[in-house]
Amino acid sequence: MSWVRVWIHLVFSTKNREPILNSKEIRKNIFKHIKQNAEEKGIWLDCINGYNDHVHCLISLNKDQTISKVAQLIKGESSFWINQNKITDQKFVWQDDYWAVSVSESHLHELREYIYQQEKHHTKKTFVEEVEEFMDKYGLTLIKENS
């Protein structure tokens, strides 16, 4: 029997970082649905939270899952559900891209607290500043595509 535990911090935003997730109630409904949908699809979504224009997920991949497939399943189904149920006033779309990094077991508690405190965190720092901080921390370079 195979045993796999690969923790991933997955972050994705609304299309053009539009602040469509602009109320606690909207976020709560969407995050609850994403968690339920993930469970139905066999995705271990440990915790989820976000702010007006983005979402943070802590996910443990199983032996048959890839980051891209999990992101696709979560984002695709949730945007369909949001539009079908008219959760937002306008058509809802997630940004195509996402950010993902592996997480050590020893950092899980700290990351969970960070995810749960998103609203408080974003009173001090914008999502753009947060992304730039992550990019610097992990030595990544943002490649901008031509429009």
C-alpha positions in Angstrom: 0.0 0.0 0.0 1.3 3.4 -1.0 1.5 6.2 1.5 1.9 9.8 0.3 1.7 13.1 2.0 2.7 16.1 -0.1 1.4 19.4 1.4 0.8 22.3 -1.1 -0.1 25.9 -0.4 -2.2 26.8 -3.4 -3.2 30.4 -4.1 -5.4 31.7 -6.9 -7.2 34.9 -7.7 -10.3 36.2 -9.4 -9.9 37.2 -13.1 -7.9 40.5 -13.2 -7.9 40.4 -9.4 -11.4 41.9 -9.4 -12.6 42.3 -5.8 -15.7 40.2 -6.4 -15.4 38.2 -3.2 -16.2 41.4 -1.4 -18.3 40.2 1.6 -17.7 37.7 4.4 -21.0 36.0 3.4 -20.0 35.5 -0.2 -16.5 34.1 0.8 -18.0 31.9 3.5 -20.5 30.3 1.0 -17.9 29.9 -1.7 -15.2 28.4 0.6 -17.7 26.0 2.2 -18.8 24.8 -1.3 -15.2 24.4 -2.5 -14.4 22.4 0.6 -17.4 20.1 0.1 -16.7 19.7 -3.6 -13.0 18.9 -2.9 -14.1 16.2 -0.4 -16.5 14.7 -3.0 -13.6 14.6 -5.5 -11.2 12.9 -3.1 -9.1 16.1 -2.6 -7.8 16.6 0.9 -8.4 20.3 1.4 -7.1 20.9 4.9 -8.1 24.6 5.1 -9.3 27.4 2.8 -9.7 31.2 3.2 -9.1 34.3 1.3 -10.0 37.9 0.8 -11.7 40.1 -1.8 -9.8 38.9 -4.8 -8.0 35.7 -4.0 -8.1 32.3 -2.2 -5.5 30.3 -0.1 -5.8 26.6 0.2 -3.7 24.1 2.1 -4.0 20.8 0.2 -2.4 17.3 0.7 -2.0 15.6 -2.6 -2.5 11.8 -2.8 -0.6 9.5 -5.1 -2.8 10.0 -8.1 -3.1 13.8 -7.9 -1.2 16.6 -9.5 -1.2 20.3 -8.5 -2.6 21.3 -11.9 -5.4 18.7 -11.9 -6.4 19.7 -8.3 -6.4 23.4 -9.2 -8.4 22.7 -12.3 -11.0 20.7 -10.4 -11.4 23.3 -7.6 -11.4 26.4 -9.8 -13.5 25.0 -12.7 -16.3 23.5 -10.6 -16.5 26.4 -8.2 -16.7 29.1 -10.9 -19.5 27.0 -12.6 -21.3 26.7 -9.2 -20.9 30.4 -8.4 -22.4 31.5 -11.8 -25.1 28.8 -11.7 -26.2 30.0 -8.3 -25.7 33.7 -9.0 -23.5 34.1 -5.9 -22.0 37.3 -7.4 -23.6 40.2 -9.2 -21.5 39.7 -12.3 -20.2 36.7 -14.3 -17.5 35.0 -12.1 -14.2 33.8 -13.5 -11.0 32.7 -11.7 -7.6 33.9 -13.1 -6.1 31.1 -15.3 -2.8 31.1 -13.3 -2.2 30.0 -9.7 0.7 30.0 -7.3 1.7 26.8 -5.5 4.5 25.8 -3.2 5.3 22.7 -1.2 5.0 23.0 2.6 7.0 21.2 5.3 5.1 19.3 8.0 6.9 21.6 10.5 5.3 24.7 9.0 1.7 23.5 8.8 0.4 25.1 12.0 1.9 28.5 11.0 0.5 28.3 7.5 -3.0 27.3 8.8 -2.9 30.4 11.1 -1.8 32.6 8.2 -4.7 31.3 6.0 -7.3 31.7 8.7 -6.2 35.3 9.3 -6.5 36.5 5.7 -8.9 39.3 6.5 -6.8 40.7 9.2 -3.6 40.2 7.2 -5.0 42.2 4.2 -5.7 45.3 6.3 -1.9 45.7 6.2 -0.9 44.3 2.9 -2.4 44.1 -0.6 -2.6 40.9 -2.6 0.0 42.3 -5.0 2.4 43.0 -2.1 1.7 39.5 -0.8 2.5 37.9 -4.2 5.7 39.9 -4.5 6.7 38.8 -1.0 6.1 35.1 -1.9 8.1 35.5 -5.1 11.0 37.0 -3.2 10.8 34.4 -0.4 10.9 31.5 -2.8 13.3 33.0 -5.4 10.7 33.0 -8.2 10.4 35.4 -11.1 7.0 36.6 -12.4 6.8 36.2 -16.2 4.3 38.6 -17.7 2.7 37.4 -20.9 2.0 39.7 -23.8 -1.7 40.5 -24.1 
